[in-house]
Amino acid sequence: KELLSGTCFASASRGGPALPGLRQASAASSIGLDAAHGTEFQDNATDDLLLRTPAILGSLALAVAVWLSSCGEVRAEVAGLMSGKTEVKEEVTGFADFAEKGGAMSVDPACFITSCGKQTKECFVEDSRCLKGALCLSRCRGGQDCATQCFAEYGCKRLDAWLNCTVETKQCVSTPASLIDTSKWFTQNIPKKQPNFDPASLQGKWFKVRGYNPKYDCYLCQPNVFDYKPGADTLQADVQLRVERLKSGGQWQNNVKENLRISPESMQSTFVAKGEIFGLSFDEEWYVLAGDNDFKLVAYKGKNLQDVYEGAFIYSRTPELPGGVETKARQAAEAAGYVWSKFCVVDNACPVQKPVREDAATLGWDDIPDLIEWFAPGTFQKQKDFTGAYK
C-alpha cells in the first residue's frame, strides 16, 4: 500500500512534469499509445475487451513501470528491492561491463513515449513476444550469453526496432558517457595481418568451420557469402548463423549484412566492418592472418554499446574442414599464437527448419521487476542464475 500512496501519482518522470494524458483504465476502455504522436494514451471503447486483454495488461504494466520510475528511490523494506545503488566511477567498455561492476543505467522514462512512442507501443502493447524479449534482456543485465538466448527465443524486428530507438538512437537508457572508454581497444594487442591480401580471394561462399571465442564464433550453421566488385573499396558480406532455442526447441535463424571497407596497406587492419545485430550497430576491425584458396584465418576486434569483444575463426570452402586443409590451418593458427584445442568445431549441417509456432508469450508477476528495471535501473537485484531461458 505504501507504494501506491503519497505523491508519486503527481509525476511521471524524475524531476519532471507528469506525462500528459495518463488515464486510469476502466472495464469499458483500453489504453494504447498514440502511434502518430507518441505522447498520448488514448481510449478505444469500441474494441472488444476480451480480445484486447493482452494489450490492456501491457499498457497497464507500461504505465505502472513509468509511474514507479518517477518515485525516485523505492523503499528498501519491500522484499527483493536493492538497499542501495552502486556508484561506478571507473572507466567501462559498455553496458555489460558497467552492469557487471554494479552500475545502474541512466534512464529518461518519458523518452520511451515522447521519443520512441511508436516502437514502445508496438513492442509493449501489441506484441507480447516482443515485450517478453525486452523483459528477458532486462533480467540478463547485459550478459552476452544470456542476451543471445533471449533473442533466440523472442527475437523479432519489433524488438530490434525498440532497442535501436531506446538504447542507441534516442538513448532513453544509457551508460554515463564520461565512463565509457574504448579508445585503447583498437591500439593494443593487435594481430599481425597478412601483407598484400587480395580481397577478390574471398569472393563467393565460405563456411566458418572453427571459432575461438565461444560467445561469438561458435554458432550453428555459419555460411558466409562475399560479394566483391573488382576495383571497389568495399566488400559486402552476408553472414548467417543459428542459435539453439532452449525452451521452444529448434534453431533461431539470423542474417547479418556487413559492409567491409578495405583498409589501405599502411593500416593495421585488413578490413573495417560495420553492421547491425539485435538492434544495435557494431564496429569491427578484421585481420586476415593467413590463408590460401582453401582456407582463411581471420582475427577481429569489435565494439558496440554493450561491450568490446574479440575472437578469431577459420573459413573453409566446405562445411567441414578437410584433413589436409586442417593441417595447414592449424599450423597457421599456432604460428599466430592461438591454441588449436581452444577452437570450437562449428556445426554446419544446417538441417531444414520446421515451422516454429510462435504463440503469444505468457507474462506473469515475476516479469514485473524486469519491466520496472527498464525504467528504474538498479531497483531490483540481478538474478545471477538466469541464463536467458525461462523454466
C-alpha positions, 0 to 999 in steps of 0.5 A: 500500500505504501507504494501506491500512496503519497505523491508519486501519482503527481509525476511521471518522470524524475524531476519532471512534469507528469506525462500528459494524458495518463488515464486510469483504465476502466472495464469499458476502455483500453489504453494504447499509445498514440502511434502518430504522436507518441505522447498520448494514451488514448481510449478505444471503447469500441474494441472488444475487451476480451480480445484486447486483454493482452494489450490492456495488461501491457499498457497497464504494466507500461504505465505502472513501470513509468509511474514507479520510475518517477518515485525516485528511490523505492523503499528498501523494506519491500522484499527483493528491492536493492538497499542501495545503488552502486556508484561506478566511477571507473572507466567501462567498455559498455553496458555489460561491463558497467552492469557487471561492476554494479552500475545502474543505467541512466534512464529518461522514462518519458523518452520511451513515449515522447521519443520512441512512442511508436516502437514502445507501443508496438513492442509493449502493447501489441506484441507480447513476444516482443515485450517478453524479449525486452523483459528477458534482456532486462533480467540478463543485465547485459550478459552476452550469453544470456542476451543471445538466448533471449533473442533466440527465443523472442527475437523479432524486428519489433524488438530490434526496432525498440532497442535501436530507438531506446538504447542507441538512437534516442538513448532513453537508457544509457551508460554515463558517457564520461565512463565509457572508454574504448579508445585503447581497444583498437591500439593494443594487442593487435594481430599481425595481418597478412601483407598484400591480401587480395580481397577478390580471394574471398569472393563467393561462399565460405563456411566458418568451420572453427571459432575461438571465442565461444560467445561469438564464433561458435554458432550453428550453421555459419555460411558466409557469402562475399560479394566483391566488385573488382576495383571497389573499396568495399566488400559486402558480406552476408553472414548467417548463423543459428542459435539453439532455442532452449525452451521452444526447441529448434534453431533461431535463424539470423542474417547479418549484412556487413559492409567491409571497407578495405583498409589501405596497406599502411593500416593495421587492419585488413578490413573495417566492418560495420553492421547491425545485430539485435538492434544495435550497430557494431564496429569491427576491425578484421585481420586476415592472418593467413590463408590460401584458396582453401582456407582463411584465418581471420582475427577481429576486434569489435565494439558496440554499446554493450561491450568490446569483444574479440575472437578469431575463426577459420573459413573453409570452402566446405562445411567441414574442414578437410584433413589436409586443409586442417593441417595447414590451418592449424599450423597457421593458427599456432604460428599466430599464437592461438591454441588449436584445442581452444577452437570450437568445431562449428556445426554446419549441417544446417538441417531444414527448419520446421515451422516454429509456432510462435504463440503469444508469450505468457507474462506473469508477476515475476516479469514485473521487476524486469519491466520496472528495471527498464525504467528504474535501473538498479531497483531490483537485484540481478538474478545471477542464475538466469541464463536467458531461458525461462523454466 
